[in-house]
Amino acid sequence: MLTARTLAEAQVYVSLTTVIDESLPAVQPAPIEPGVNSVEGSDAWTLTTTAGEIAVPYASEQAARTVGSRFGLGVSSLVDAVQWVLVAEAYARRAQLADLAYTGEPDQDRYAVELNWEFAADATGEALKFLPEGAENVPESGVWSDLGTQTWAQNPQMLTRSKLVDDLQHYRGTLDDFRALYGPA
């Protein structure tokens, strides 16, 4: 059985699997519903998904929540570095579209803008975790999925420290600019 560090990481994995596996339905992953697609065990939730069963240890989820790490502590063993970059880019595109459409009118939802920029930054942070201290590039061991391997071969610069740090600064900076422009939520 697969193991995710957090419920959010499990959902990202299911989304990635759905995107690349043409035999799976092209739908958003089902929300996690106790008793429907998740079962509480003695030390972990077991999620039943289109990508198979995924265990999420309670301790891992709690530790991540305690320190504010959306996707979990340590380096992912479920989602590789390239996949995290692709997730970040997808959230950044969504954030940019929502940001451009947002005018600050009272009936608009600014949460979508902020949340997508936050997810883009967090996913980029996950990719950065694959960089060994002092290394300029993610090692080959940080990319194991077919999608990751193919994408990295086409764009070898995507996993350099400078690119990942630039992306992270851009996503956080854009979110800060948005909040400065429209004030506190």
N, C-alpha and C positions, 0 to 999 in steps of 0.2 A: 504494500500500500504506500502511496505517496504521502509525504509529510510536508506541510506548509508551516512557516513560522507564525503566521497570523491568518485570520479569516480574510483580510484584504489581499494578502498574497495568494491565497487559494483562489479567490475570484479572478485575479489577474491571470493566473495560470489557466483557468478554465476559459477565459476570454481568448487568450493566445492560442490555445488548442483548437477552439472553435474556428478561429480565423484561418488556421493553416490546414485543418483536416476537412477536406471537402465532403467526407462521409457524415460529418456532424451537421446538425441544423444550424443555419446562420441566424441565430437569435442571441440576445443577451443572456448571460447566465442567469438562472433563476435566483431570486433573492434567497438568502439563507433563512429557512423556516424550521424551527424546532419541531421534531416529530414528522416533518414532511420530507425534507432532504438533509436533515442533520439529526444525529443521534448523540446524546451525551453519554460518554463512557466514564470510566473511573478516573482517567487522567487526560482525556482529550475528546473533542468533538470528532465525529466521523461524518464527513460531507459526502453525499452521493451526488455526483455530477456527470455531465456528458463526457468528461475526461476521466472518469473512474472515481473510485473512492479516495478521499484525501483526509488524512488525520491532521488536526490542528491541536497541539497540546495546550491545555489551559495555562500552564506555567509560561510558555512561550508568548502566548497572546497577552497575558497579564504583564510580563516584563516589558514587552513592546509598548503597551499602553502607558505603563508607569513612566517611561522615559520619552514618550511621544514619538516613537518610531512606527509609523503607519504600517510598514511592511515587515518589520521584525528586526531583531538584533542579529548581528553577524552577517555573513555572506549567504545568500540564497543558494540552496541546493536544488531548487525547483525551477527557477527562472534564470536563464543565463544573462550575461552582461549585455549582449546585443539585444536580447528581448526587452531588457529594462530600458535601453535607449529607445527602442521602437515604441514602447508604452509611453515614455516621456514625450516623444514627438507627437504621438496621437493626442495626448492630453493638451499639449501646447497648441496644437491646431484648433482644438475645441475651445480652449481658453481665448485664443486670439479672435476667433469668430464671435464668441460671446462678448468679449471686450469691445470689439468694434461696433457691435450692435447696442451696447449699453450706453444710455445717455444720462442716467441718473434720475430719470422720472420715477415718481413714487410707486408706480405699478410694476416696475421692473425688478427682477431677481438678481441682485449682484452676487449672491452666493455661488451661482454657477461659474461666474468669472473667477472668483477667488479660489474655489475648490479645484478647478481645473489647473490653474497655475500652481497651486500647492502640490497636486498630484504629479505634475510635470517635474517639479523640483525634487519631490521625494523619490520618484522613479530614477531620476538622474543620480541622486545620492546612492541608490542601490547599485547602479552600474559602477560608480566610483569605489564601492566596497571591494570590487574585484581587483583593484590596482594594489599590488604589493607596495609597501612603503618605499619611496624613492624611485619606483619604476615609472617610466614614461608611457608604457602601453600595458593594456590588460594581457596577461599571458594566454596562450592557446587553451589552457585548462579552464578558463573562464567562459568558454563558448562551446557548448556541446549539442545544442539543438540543430536540426537541419536548417531551420529558418535562420538561426544565428550564424551558422557556418557560411551559408550562401550569401547572406547580407553582408557579412564582414569581408568576404572575398571581393565583393563588388565595391566596398567602401572601407578600405583598411584604416583610414584615419578616424573612423567613428569611435574608436576606443582608446584614443590617446588622452593622457591626463589634461592637456591644454584644451582639447575640444570639450571634454566632459565638464571641466571647471568653467569654461566659457558658457556652456549651455546652462549650468546651474546658476551662475551669476545672472544670466539673461532672464531666466524664469523668475528668480527671486526679485530681481530688480524691477521687472515689469509688474509683478504683483505689488511691490512697494509703491511704484509710481501710480498704479490704479488706486490704491488705498489713499495715497496722498491727494490725488485729484478729487476723489469722492468722499473723503473723510471716513470716520469710523462707521462700522456697520450698525 
